[in-house]
């Protein structure tokens, strides 16, 4: 691989979107998008279907035109250029391999259009990079989904674009192959050093592969940052529920000091460090990740630095292999989810057991908006 | 090696299980009506036609009296005698087919690709394409003769702007015949083109643009090859009937004595002069040449399965 990697010289360029707005007849796909992706970064746009992420990708590729705003690649304004004039290549969700050409001709297509010297040799090298050299003469229809995906990747990579766009390219693969492809894709990106813009609705995929994740919702970016930061400190209800699972509690701020604030949820006091809360007054939502919470069958003694709520009743237990997932109904608060890692001595509990739930104050996070129904709720996204 | 994990997962030769080859009597039974029909109404007249084409005058001198013979020279005679008409048939058919293709392709592309998001417009335009079929073929051709008759406004106008000379007319010219042929066969070209363009995956065109191909190159390298089957069936559906057409080139319609095609000779030999061997020989010749041309064309286009 090292030899091949040298042939794919790093030429990543940065991408800048300035005040992008995209309207379609009847709806606005993108509200007002500002985004900067540094050269050589693996950037993921994460969001549910219809959030505008694929539209963003198509605008960058030049397949659609923005209603307003500017697109700059490597500092050059490309807003009004046609797709074939942009130093960008796309791995399409449908792969869009040309069915009337062999795999090799597919990969060589872009090189031939730009009159690059020796396109066939370069195409073969690219196919070898994705371990498909032996299938060069086949038609795309004769390959499996995973192989087609790699051909699409080779067809884009061989052009050494400044920016590689990936439109949910792993969506059609089964789970095991998808995991493998995620690892390969990340490895290739590190090797070739290109700028990758990856659009996906799979939060695990985004967190696993990207240097920076932007969570998109309803045509806007809700929050952007490293996967660790987004997971640890979500700013909005949407991010807290789209990236992993969260237990959210809504209450009035009753105590406030420079280091922490506390809210009152039906008589239970829940504390969050001030610098981990977006809002510090009025009614706010405070959350905790299910794996950060523990439950106890006997009431623990209250101690500072620990949030304690309960008692409640276990109403559901799910075994998922790596963990047990407990659903606990606490009167006045609602349902709380707790994950207990399966380390061979999980708490001996059964349905209906009376338990208390606790977590460290520094694991709480305060959001800047409230859940839609405003009641305390446990949100889980499967 | 990052890809070693599934480098050898390439066993994708879809092993199609062979369909049971049990030839049942039911299949034969189902084919029977068709076979009987073909035998009676295609094979018998065809043999009769070939036999007639080899007949010789029976010596009585009466019109339409011929005796069985084996006059292969009949074929040589018709080729020398009717060479202009034979060349008209294939020349006009070639030009009209190309003209129909050039007109129909953009039309079919618009209906099948551009109008895809507007099913109402799509349906309306398709209806318009086949609308001429609601009126008799003869009537429509006759209407064109009226529109371009010698004292029509259209011809007078063309004479005034000096496209036509003061004593030039349109009816009876090869141009008018080819015009009529093109017009009458456009739907046969448009419909097969539409049916393949309607299924064209436009995402492939986006991929072409993404891979640095200009719109023109994308059309040439992607759209055209992918729609080739439609072009082939469209051209065959137009060329074959045009080569045998006799209405447009007839003096009663758009043609004149100088534009006669094989069909016109066959018509007058059969129905007016009762010269059955000549008419039959021309018919068989026409059929044979078309068959050869189509076989060659289909082979060149790599679609032998059309035959």
Interface residues (C-beta under 8 A of the other chain):
Chain A: X1 X61 X62 X63 X82 X83 X84 X88 X89 X90 X92 X94 X96 X97 X98 X99 X100 X109 X110 X113 X114 X129 X130 X131 X132 X134 X135 X142 X143 X144 X146 X147 X150 X155 X159 X177 X180 X183 X184 X187 X188
Chain B: X1 X2 X3 X4 X5 X6 X7 X9 X10 X12 X13 X14 X201 X203 X204 X206 X207 X208 X209 X210 X211 X212 X213 X214 X217 X221 X222 X225 X226
